[in-house]
């Protein structure tokens, strides 16, 4: 089983070698993520991330459903875990 964590694209950096990278926010914690598998993603979109790769684009409602499920499962208890973004 793999775990995909939702995040919001904050910045997209085009690469001269074709490996699009971007900054993705996981409730305020930002990480550099490979966006090559989701070329349609734009700043503000939500993506599902697994081991540093965005593997699909998702809508905000789906992202919040995943955060709720992770919280219910207790997967967000560790201090280093990302937190759910405010849905305001």
C-alpha positions as CSV (number, residue, x, y, z in Angstrom):
1,X,0.0,0.0,0.0
2,X,1.2,3.5,-0.7
3,X,0.3,6.7,1.0
4,X,-0.5,9.8,-1.1
5,X,-0.7,13.2,0.7
6,X,-2.5,16.1,-0.7
7,X,-0.8,19.5,-1.1
8,X,-1.3,22.8,-2.9
9,X,1.0,23.9,-5.7
10,X,2.6,27.2,-4.7
11,X,5.2,27.6,-7.4
12,X,6.1,25.8,-10.6
13,X,9.7,25.8,-11.9
14,X,10.3,24.7,-15.5
15,X,13.4,22.7,-16.0
16,X,15.6,22.8,-19.1
17,X,15.8,18.9,-19.1
18,X,12.0,18.5,-19.0
19,X,11.6,17.6,-15.3
20,X,9.1,20.1,-14.0
21,X,9.5,20.8,-10.3
22,X,7.5,22.9,-8.0
23,X,7.0,24.1,-4.4
24,X,4.0,22.3,-2.8
25,X,2.4,23.3,0.5
26,X,1.2,20.7,2.9
27,X,-0.8,22.9,5.3
28,X,2.1,25.4,5.6
29,X,5.0,23.0,5.3
30,X,6.5,23.4,1.8
31,X,8.5,20.8,-0.1
32,X,10.1,20.7,-3.6
33,X,8.0,18.1,-5.5
34,X,8.4,16.7,-9.0
35,X,5.4,17.8,-11.1
36,X,6.4,15.9,-14.3
37,X,3.5,13.4,-14.0
38,X,0.9,16.3,-13.7
39,X,1.8,18.7,-16.6
40,X,-1.7,20.2,-16.4
41,X,-1.2,21.4,-12.8
42,X,-1.0,25.2,-12.3
43,X,-0.3,27.3,-9.2
44,X,-3.2,26.9,-6.8
45,X,-4.1,23.4,-7.8
46,X,-4.1,20.5,-5.4
47,X,-2.0,17.4,-6.1
48,X,-1.6,14.0,-4.5
49,X,2.0,13.5,-3.6
50,X,3.8,10.2,-3.1
51,X,7.6,10.0,-2.2
52,X,8.3,13.4,-3.8
53,X,6.2,13.0,-6.9
54,X,2.8,14.5,-7.6
55,X,1.0,11.5,-9.0
56,X,-2.4,13.1,-9.8
57,X,-4.3,16.4,-9.7
58,X,-7.3,16.5,-7.3
59,X,-9.9,19.1,-6.3
60,X,-9.9,20.9,-3.0
61,X,-12.8,18.8,-1.6
62,X,-11.0,15.6,-2.3
63,X,-7.9,17.0,-0.7
64,X,-9.8,17.8,2.5
65,X,-11.5,14.4,2.5
66,X,-8.0,12.8,2.5
67,X,-6.8,15.1,5.3
68,X,-9.8,14.1,7.3
69,X,-9.2,10.4,6.8
70,X,-5.5,10.7,7.7
71,X,-6.5,12.6,10.8
72,X,-9.1,10.0,11.8
73,X,-6.5,7.2,11.3
74,X,-4.1,9.1,13.6
75,X,-1.5,9.6,10.9
76,X,-1.1,13.3,11.7
77,X,-0.1,12.9,15.3
78,X,3.7,13.0,14.9
79,X,5.3,16.4,15.3
80,X,6.9,16.2,11.8
81,X,3.7,15.4,10.1
82,X,2.1,18.0,7.9
83,X,-1.2,19.5,9.0
84,X,-4.4,20.1,7.2
85,X,-4.6,23.5,5.6
86,X,-7.4,25.8,6.6
87,X,-10.3,25.4,4.2
88,X,-11.5,29.0,4.6
